[in-house]
Amino acid sequence: MKVVLFCGGYGMRMRDGVSDLPKPMHPVGPRPLIWHVMRYYAHFGHKDFVLCLGYGAHHIKDFFLTYSETASNDFVLHGGDVHLLSSDISDWTITFVHTGLDSPIGERLRRVRRHVEGEEVFLANYADVLTDLPLDVMVDRFRASDAVGALLAVPPQSAFHCVDVGEDDRVAGITTLQEMPLWENGGYFALRPEIFDYLPPNGDLIMDACRPLAEEGRLLAHRHRGFWQPADTVKERHALEAAYQAGDRPWMLWEREAEERARLVEPHGGDPLQAAFAAMQSSLVER
């Protein structure tokens, strides 16, 4: 299933006054944010990506054109040759499309229409949010419906308190947004090509397409109370980086597979080189 990633905005709230990196290229661990999003989709078998480029497009292009597999994969160096024990992007297909510097997200999607129009269903993402959402469950539910679109819905993230004020200005109650029956757009979408019938030129995906679909009863929400973390500001990105460095990485579902492989190579007499070669052979067989 194809995945459209919106990665062409200026990301003004992420600016630190020093770097000109677009928001999806800010690092979380050794890899940029966009890589984590793409690796998440690849974990569920979706490895055909369409990147909607704009501001800072050269940073994204250069990253993939000079990609180093050894930065985030274990490998064996033997006799001067590098033998990867796993691979990130060797089986990915990535289409790079410049969709304008100032285009709203709906227009960016319109400009890659030809790349997804033949799909029964395609996925889309803001490329700046990480989650442990069971994506296959959301997609299966959407496929079984007659909806044109589905979006991830998450509890509000704001820490502000809501105050219920009476006519006499007395406070009748105080609650958090998380306690109210409200949900935020979580930035993960499943869409049918019919979505393009709702998108005007220079339109907005949410207000111009999703809102009319909701009024028609043709938009689904997949509610998720698990891990969901945006990286829309410098503070939020620093929080993700701190979590990564502390080993708290719930969005990296693929790490569990790596742990399983590690357990499989334990019987090789404690020889780390033999175990590494066994893991390499196992990885090659799987591919």
N, C-alpha and C positions, 0 to 999 in steps of 0.2 A: 504494500500500500504506500502511495506517495505521501511525503510529508513536506508541507510548505512552511518555511520559517521566515518570519518577518524580522529582518535584521538590518534595516536600512535607516532607522530613525536616528536623530541626533543624541538622544539619551541625556538631555540637559541635567536631569537630577542626579546622574551618575558622575558628572564632570568633577574632577578634582583640581582643575586649574593648571594641571601639568601635562597630562597625557591627552592625545587626540584620538585615542582608541574608541571605536564604537562600543556601545554597551555590551553586546554579546561577546566581545573579545577581551573583556576584563577577566583576569585569571581567577580560578578557584582551584587551588593546588597547582599542579604543573600544566594544566590545560585550561583554555578559556571556557567561559560559561556556555557558549554555543556548542562546544564539544560535549559537555555534560548532557545537554538537552538531546543532542543527536545520538549519543551513546545510550541514553535511556530508550529512545525509540528503537534503536537497533537491537536492544535486549528483547524486545517484543517481536522482532523479525521485520521491522519496517526500516529499510536501508536505502530507499530511493528518495533523495532529498532535493527540493527546489528552494534555493536561497534567494530571497527577495532583497537585493542589495540596494544601497543608497549611500548615505554618509559613511566614510571610512571603508568603502568596498575593498580597497587595495589591501587593507590589513587582513581581511577575511580570506581573500584570494591567496595572498602570500602564505598565510598559515597552512592552508591545505596543499599548495603547490610545493612547499618545502617541508612537508609533514615528516616528523621523526617518530617512528613507531617505538623506538627504545625509550622515549621519555615517559611513557606510562605502561609499558609492558615489560615483563621479565624476559630475559634472554640469556643465551649461553655464548660466550666468546671463546672459540676453540680454533686454534690454528689460524688465527687472523680472520675467521669468518664469524659472522653474527647469525645465530640461530634463534629466531623468536619463539618464545613459548606460547605466545598468544598474539593476536593482531586486532587492531581497532577498526581500521577503515579499508582494509584490502578488498572487501566485498561490498563496499558502499558505492552508490552512484550519486554524484552531486552535480546538479545543474545550477550554474551561476547566472542570475538574470538581474541586470541593473533596472530598478523600478522607479528611479527618480529620487532626488534629494529631499523633496518636500511632500512627497505623496502620502496621503493618509493610508491606513492599512487596507481599507476596502479597495482603493485604487491599486495598491501593490498586488493584491490578489487578482484583480482584473488583468493586470499586465502579465501574469503567468498563466492565464486561463488555458492557453493552448497546451500547456504541459500537464494539465490535470483533467481536461474536459472529457477524455475518454475513460476516466476512472468511474467505477460505480460509487466508490466512497474514497475520499482522501482526508488526510489529517492536516491540521494547521496549528501553529504555535507562535507566541510572541518572542520566543527565544531568550527570555530573561527570567524564567520561573522554573524551579526544580520541585519535584514531588515524588512520592512513592505510590502514586495512584496505580491500581491494577488496570492498566490501559486496555487489556484484552476484554475485561468485563464491560467497560464503557463502550467499546467498539461493537461488541456482540449485541448489546442492548440496542444500540443505535441501528445496526443492520436489520434487526428484527422489527423495527418500527417503520412508519411511513413519514417520519420527520425528515426535514431537509437539513437540519443542523442539530448538533448537540454540543454543549459546552460543559466544562468542569465547573462546578459550583463549590465554593469553600466558605467557611465562616469568615466574617469580617476580621481584619487583622489589626485595626486601630485599637490603641490602648486608652482612648478617651472614654469617659463615662457619659452616659445619657441621663439627663435630668428631666423628670416629669414634674412640670410646674402647674399648679392649679390656678384658678381664676383670682385667688387672693394672694398670689405670688408665693404661697407656701409650697415647699418641695414635697410632693406626694411619694416620690420614690427615686432611687438611683440604681441604674443597672449598667452593665457593660454591653457593648455591641454584640459580643459573642453570645450573650444570653437572649438576644432578641431573635425573632424568626426571620432573619435576613441572611442572604447569601451573596457572595461576591463572584464576579466572573473570574475564574481561575486561569484563563489564558490557554487552555488546551481544548481544541475543537475537533470534531468529526463532521464532515460536510459532504453533501452530494452536489454534483455540478449544477443542480437547479438553483444553488445559491447565487449564481451569476445573474439570474433573472431579477434579483432583488437589489443588485448593486448598481447604482448610477455612476457615471463618471465622477471621479474625485470623491466618491462616497466613503462613508465610514462603515466598517463591517458590523459593528454592534448596533448603532442607531439607525442606519439605513437598511440593514438586512435582517439582523437578528430580532430587532424589535417588531417589525411587521410579521415575521415568522411566529413570534410569541403570541401576537394578537390572533393569528390564524390557528394556533394550537399545533404548530409544526416545528417547534423547537424544544428539544429535551435538555434537561439539566441532570448531570451525574454528580450527586452530592458526595463529598469526600471530607472526612474529618481527620484524616491522617496527616502525614507530613506534607506541607506546602510552604515554600519559601520564595518570595520574589527577590530579585536583585535590582530593584528600581532606583535605589539610592546608594551612595557610598557606604552608609551605615549598614544597609542590608547586605551588601557584598562583603563587607568586613565580617559580618556575622557568619556568612557562609564559609568564608576562608578560615575563621576560627574553628568552626565545626569540623571542617575538613582536616585541619591540622590536629585536632583532638581525636580524630578517628570516628567522629559521629557523622556518618554519611548515609542516612537512610535512603536518599535518592539513588545511590549507586547500587541498584539491585543486582547488577552483574558481578559485584564483588562476591556475592554468595556462591556463584558458580565457580569462581576462582578458588574459594575455600574448599569446595567439594573436590576440585582437581588436586589440590594440595594433599587432601586426605588419601586420594587414590595412589599417590606416588610414595607414600610412607613405607611400604613393604620392601623397598629396594635396598635392604641391608644398611641403611643409614648413609650410603654413598651419595653425596649431594649431586655429583656430576651425572651418575647413572639415573638418579631421580629426575634431574633436569632433562636429560635426553628422553626419558620415558614420557615426561609431560609433553615434550616437543612432538614426539611421535603420536601421542594421543590427540594433540591439537590438530596435527596434520590429517589424521584419520577422520576427525570430526568434520573438517573442512572439505 
